[in-house]
Amino acid sequence: MRPKHSGHSKTSAERVMKDIRRATLRHFSAEDKIRIVLEGLRGDDSISELCRKEGIAQSLYYLWSKEFMEAGKRRLAGDTARAGNCGSHQPD
């Protein structure tokens, strides 16, 4: 007769795996994301090649690309709210 597993070890193992994934996640700066998206738009390599080279999933590339395009669209539509003063407007 086989011993019954309580399920505790599975939960514990899953928790350990999640902790490892979280600790090893790469965090990309805004500049890195822009560089990668622009490289994809340039079209020198396929998106799959680019993602393989950068070590990211294609779904992540497409998410960044969509966010990049949406931000550009909002900016061009006149949404000029910014975190800081760009210095182009001088008070009278």
C-alpha positions in Angstrom: 0.0 0.0 0.0 1.3 3.5 -1.0 1.5 6.2 1.6 -1.0 9.0 1.1 0.3 12.4 0.2 -1.1 15.3 2.1 -0.9 17.8 -0.7 1.3 19.9 1.5 4.5 19.0 -0.4 2.9 20.0 -3.7 1.8 23.3 -2.3 5.2 23.9 -0.8 7.0 22.9 -4.0 4.8 25.2 -6.1 5.5 28.0 -3.6 9.3 27.4 -4.0 9.0 27.5 -7.8 7.0 30.7 -7.7 9.6 32.3 -5.4 12.4 31.2 -7.7 10.7 32.6 -10.8 10.0 35.8 -9.0 13.6 36.2 -7.9 15.0 35.4 -11.4 12.6 37.7 -13.3 14.4 40.2 -15.5 13.2 43.8 -15.1 13.6 45.8 -18.2 14.0 49.6 -18.1 11.7 51.8 -20.2 14.7 52.5 -22.4 15.3 48.7 -23.0 11.6 48.2 -23.8 11.7 51.1 -26.3 15.0 49.8 -27.9 13.5 46.3 -28.3 10.2 47.5 -29.7 12.0 49.8 -32.2 14.3 47.0 -33.2 11.2 44.9 -33.9 9.6 47.7 -35.9 12.8 48.1 -37.9 12.3 44.6 -39.2 16.0 43.6 -39.6 15.2 40.3 -37.8 12.0 38.4 -37.3 10.1 39.0 -34.1 10.8 35.5 -33.0 14.5 35.9 -33.6 14.5 39.2 -31.8 12.7 37.7 -28.8 15.0 34.7 -28.7 18.0 37.1 -28.8 16.6 39.2 -26.0 15.4 36.3 -24.0 11.7 37.4 -23.9 8.5 35.8 -24.9 6.9 37.0 -28.1 3.7 37.8 -26.1 5.8 40.2 -24.0 7.2 41.9 -27.1 3.7 42.4 -28.5 2.4 43.7 -25.1 5.3 46.3 -25.1 4.6 47.2 -28.7 0.9 47.7 -28.0 1.7 49.9 -25.0 4.3 51.9 -27.0 1.8 52.5 -29.9 -1.0 53.5 -27.5 1.3 55.9 -25.6 2.3 57.5 -28.9 -1.3 57.7 -30.1 -2.3 59.5 -26.8 0.7 61.9 -27.1 -0.2 62.7 -30.7 -3.8 63.2 -29.8 -2.8 66.1 -27.6 -2.5 64.4 -24.2 0.4 66.4 -23.0 0.2 65.8 -19.3 3.7 65.0 -18.0 5.3 64.3 -14.7 7.6 67.3 -15.0 8.1 70.6 -16.8 9.8 70.2 -20.1 11.1 73.7 -20.0 9.5 74.7 -23.3 6.9 77.0 -21.7 8.2 80.1 -19.8 5.8 82.0 -17.5 5.2 85.6 -18.5 
